[in-house]
């Protein structure tokens, strides 16, 4: 079958060494992205059916939601940025650049997001101590306010794609949103070689 042919084409020892070299967080993100692709909730409408409707089975945005408006218009909007580096791909001393394979993570709070009670009881483990991240439909990010991010000393930012972007979107019961994307990033990095 096609699946068996694919397995024969994969060099299993090198695949296992790559998996063993990866850290646990990267493996969890990759598995979650695969889970979303296989069992994703595609085709859902991202807008709540009625004002304040809580009977929906998935998170949604209110009818009057405007993605150009800040989540907190009268105070500071805290944005957490993380770069989980998986590999240093290249160090170029002539161009003074460093290339990384990494996951670029952005997290912020969106108080206008409606999370139905049924969704909370189905997906969130209320007895757990921390805020659980639950994967949601990646298409929701197209309707959300997203931070405009500037990265100093950035030379290139390439999104990793095979059949689609390697990215995921998660929410917490506290209405925090995390967007993660697999990327190859090249930074300029002044280098000194004097001893």
Beta strands, then each sheet from edge to edge (+ up, - down):
strand 1: 60-61
strand 2: 79-92
strand 3: 97-109
strand 4: 113-114
strand 5: 134-136
strand 6: 154-159
strand 7: 167-171
strand 8: 176-188
sheet 1: 1+ 4-
sheet 2: 2+ 3- 8+ 6-
sheet 3: 2+ 3- 8+ 7- 5+
end
